[in-house]
Structure formats: structure tokens, C-alpha cells
């Protein structure tokens, strides 16, 4: 359930503030797909007309998405195709999530909110790297195929939600509780993306284990408040998704498993950082916390 980040280091090479070709392509495919999927439902959304069979609203978007995929497959090849198809998929998920929020029964609206946050998170992971560190950009930057454990965790949360909707619907009736999830997801997104932009060209989705000659320690911006802000953002975002779904079992499991992962990851990562920066990082450790509860990292005695 976890995302990798590089150590908080910064390279001194030049950074461009223009969005690269892959970033522009993904933006066009994601926004374009979302617009085409939502367009037929704009009058219903505007006038607040909810069809009797709300599920029928989703058939149109599915057909639109299938057509868009055929067009993308016909005009694009290789890496551009891989990026475009993923961006289009996330645009489709975001748009259908909005339709769920607008037209679905109350108990399913929160699944629409969850879907929107998921689509937004994964697409902006790619877009943030496309803007801040395009040299490390690839189709994997969407983080859709992060790991089997990430997929298993997501699947488990969907199964719990569906089972409780039909077997224990009272678990989904505390609507004010899932608003806590909205706050946690929003907070997590802001913290994580701020960390990416602050680290800029030093941030990738792969952990670096070798220090190059032009690396320096980042201690400014959000890194002045937490040594691992990207992990902080991911931790609270992941828990927030389960508050949105009102999944009591997955709230507990996500919290425990995420905490254990980051506890072990930060411990190992800081061992490397101390080898990179020695006393400078030790001083940084002494003045700035990891940012995650009850996690101290690797501390030299």
C-alpha cells in the first residue's frame, strides 16, 4: 500500500518550468476523456434531474470510453500510447465518480468520492513528476501497477464496502464520519505533492541508494517540518480513503500496515542518508521529526 520516494536530496542541474511532451499528452487525454464522458450528463447535472434507473447513466460513459480507447490505439504507439491509455483511464474514473456523486443513491455517493480521490491521486502523481522531474518520467509514474500488495489492499477495501452495503448497511449511515476522510485525503494530497515540488528534480518513485557528487541535503520548505513529508502525505491519504468508504476493518488494517511499512522503510532509508550526509543529517534528525506518529527513524547512539 506504499509509494516510494527518493531521499530528501537535490541535484544542482538546471530545471525547466515547462510541462514536457508526456505531461501535455497525459493532460489532454485525461481532461479530454473526462469532458467527453461528462458532457452528455451536463443538462441532468445542471437541472438536478436524477433518472429512475441511475445505473443507466453509466452506460453512455462506458461506450464513450471504449471509443476513446480505440482512437488512442489507432493514432498513438509505444510510450505515448502507454501514457495516453493510462491518463484516459484515470480521466474516465474521475468522470464516472462525479456521475456517482450526482446520481447514485446516498450510500453509493461516498464510493464516488473515493473513486474521485483515487483517480486524482494517481494522475497527479504522474503530472507532478512530469513537471518537476521529467527525466525520471515513465508510464509507471502513474503508480497504477505499484505492487501486488497495493492492488490487494484496494481490492479488499472494495469488497468490504460492497459486503457492508448489502449485509450491514448501518455501517454506511454515518455520513459525517466520511467527511473526516475527505479532510485526511485532501491534507495528504497537499503534503505529498508539496514534497514532490519542493524536492523537484531529486524526487522519483524509486529509492536512490548511491549518492552522486552534486547532491545536497534539502531542509527547507516542507522538509523543515518533517523529514519524510511524502510518506506523511501518503500515510494520511491512505487512511482517509477508508474513512470515506466507512470501512471499519480496513481503517484498522490500513493504519497498522501503513505504519509498519513506513517504520521499517524510514529506518532503512535513514541509515543510507546518514552514510550520505553524516553529521549534517544527524543535525537534521535532531531538529526535525520524521512527521509520522511514533516513528523516529534510524538514530545513531
N, C-alpha and C positions, 0 to 999 in steps of 0.2 A: 504494500500500500504506500510505498515511499518513492520519493523523487530524489535523484542525485544532484548535488551541486559541487562546484569546484571549491577548493579552499578560498578564503577571502583574500585573494591576491589580485594584483592589477598589472597588466602589461603596459609598457610605455609607448607602444606603437600608435600610429595615427588612427583615429576613429572617424568614420563618416556618419553624418546625421541624416543621410538619405536612406529610404527604405529600399532594400535590394530587390532584384527581379523576383526572386522566390516569394518575398514578402508581399509584393504588389499582386502577384498571381494568386496567392492564397487569399488575400483580402477581397479581390474581385470575385473569386469563386465562392467564398463563404457568404459575403454580403449579397451577391447576386442570387445564389440559391435560396437564401432566407427570404429575399424580397419576392422571388417568383412563387415560393410556397405560400407566403402570407397574402399576396396580392388578391387572390380570389375571395378571401375571407374578410378583407378590409371593410366592406359595407356592413357585414354582420357584426364585426367588432365595434365599428363606429356607432351603429344603432342599437347595440346590445341585444341582438336577436340570437337566441340560443335555440338551435334545431332540436326537435324532439329526440331524434337519434343522433346524439352528439358525436358518436364514433364515426358517423358517415363523413364528418368534416375532415377526417384524416385521410380518406381515400384519395382525394384530389392531390394533396401534398405528396403522397407516395408515388402517384403516377408522374407528377412533375419531376420528382427526384430521379425516378428511373430514366426519364427522358434526358435530364441534365447529365446523368452518368454516361448515357450513350454518346452525347455530344462531346463530352470531355474525352472519352475514349477515342473518338474519331479524330479529333484535332490535336491532341497532345500525346507525347511519347516520353518514355523513360522517366527521368527525375521530375520533370514538370507534371507529368500525369500522376505520379505518386503523391505529389504535394497537392495538386488540384483536387484529386478524388477525396483526400482526407479533409481538406478545407470545406469542400462541398458537403461532405457528410456532417461535419460539425455545424455548418450553416443550417442544414436540414433539421438536425436535432434541436438546435436553438429555436428555430421557427415553429416546429411541431410542439415544442414545450410551451411556447406562447399560446398556441391554439388550445392546449390542455388547460392552461390557466384561465383562458377566456370562456371555454365551452364545457369543460368536463364537470361532473358532479364535484361537490366540495372535497370529498375525500381523495379525489384524484388530482385536484389542483396542486397540492403540495408536491406530487410527483413531477408535475410540470415545472415547478420552481426548482426542484432538484435537477431535472434534466437541463434547464437553462444554465444553472451554475456549472454543471459538468461540461457542457459544450463550451461555455465561456472560458473556463479554466484551461481546457486543453488547447483551444485555439489561441488564446493569448500567450500560452507557453511558447508556441511557435513564433507568433508575431513579435514577442519581446526579444527573442534571440535574433530574429531577422533584423531587428532594429539595432540591437546593442552589440551583437557579436556574430555577424553573418558568416564569418569564416568557419564557424563550427556548426552551421545550419545543415540540417538534413531532414528527410521525411520523418525520421524518428523523433525530431524535436516536438512533434505534436504529443508525444508521450502516450499515444493510444495503445501501443504494444509494449508498455513499460516492463511488465513481468507477469508470470502466471499468477503470482500471489495477489497482484493488484487486480487482475481480472477476476480472480476467485472472490476477493473481498467485495468487489462491486456486485457480482452475481449474487452473493449471499445477501447483500442488502436489498436487492430487488425481490428475492424470494421471501425474505422476512416481511417486506412491505405488502406484497400480494397476499400472502397467507393471512396476515393480520387484518387486512381489509375484509376478507371473506369470513374468517373464523373469529377474530377478536376486534371487531370494528371500533369498540370503545377506546382502544389504544390510539386511534387516529382522531379522536374527537377534541383533543386539547390543542386547538389551533393556535393559541397564544404561545405555546411552547415551541412550535416550529419556527416562529419568528426569531427565537434565540438562534436557531440555525442560520437564518438569513444574516443576522449580525455577525456570527462567527465566520461564515463563508466570505462575507464582504471584507471583514477585518483580515482574514487570511490571505485573500487575493491582493489586497493593498500592500500588505507587508512583504509577500513573496515577490511581487512584481517590482516593488521599490528596491528590494535587494538585488534583483537582476539588473535593473538600470544603474544602480549605484556601482555594482561590480563591473558593469559594462563588458569590455572585451575579455575579461578574466572569467566570466561565468559561462559554463557549458553544463550539459546534463551528464557529463562524465567526470568522475573524480580524478584529479591530477595527483600523481604520486612522485613526479620529478619536478624540481624547481629549476627554471631557466634563469639565465643571468639578469634579465630585465624585469623580474618580478619584485613587487614590493607589497608590503602589508597594508591592507585597507582598514582604516579605523575611523573614517569619517562617515557622515550621513547616518543611515540607519544602523551601520555597523558600530556606531558609538554607543548604541543602546543594547545591542545583542550581538554576540559573536557569530551566531548562525541564524540570521533573520529569515533566510529562505526555508530552513527547516521549521522555524516558528510558524511561518505562514502556512506551510503545508499541514502541520500538525493540527492547527485550529480549523483550517478549511475542511480537512477530512472528517473531523468530529462534527463539524457544523452540518455536513451533508446528511448525517444520520439523525440529527435533531430535526432537520427539515422533513425527513421521512417519518419521524416519530417511531424509530426502530429502537426499542429499549435494549434488545440483546446486542445489536450492532453498535450502539453507542458505547456500551461497555467494552466490547471486543475491539473496536477501532481505537478506543482510548488506550487500552492496555498494550495492544500490539504496536501501535504507533510509538508510544512512549518507549517500549523496549527496543524497537528498531533504532530510534534516534539516540537513545542512551548508548547503545553499542557503536553506532556509526560515528557519533561525535567523539567517543573515547578513542577509537582508532584514528580518526581523521586528525585529532589534535596531537596525537603522537607524531604524525607526519609534519604538522605545522610547527611543532617545537623543533624538529630537526631542520626545517627550512629557515626559521627566523630566530630560534634560540631565545636569548634574553628579551628581544623585542616582543615576541609573542607571549612570553611569561609575564611581562609587564602588562600586556593587553589582557591576559587572563585575570590578573589581579584586580583590574579596574572595571572590566565589562563582563557581565554574566552571559551564559550561553543563550538565555532567553526562554528556555524551556523549563517547566517546573521540576525541581529536584534532580536536575541533570547538571553536573559540574564539569564533565569532560575529563580529559587526562591531565592530572595535576602532578607536577614534579614535587616530590617531598624535599 
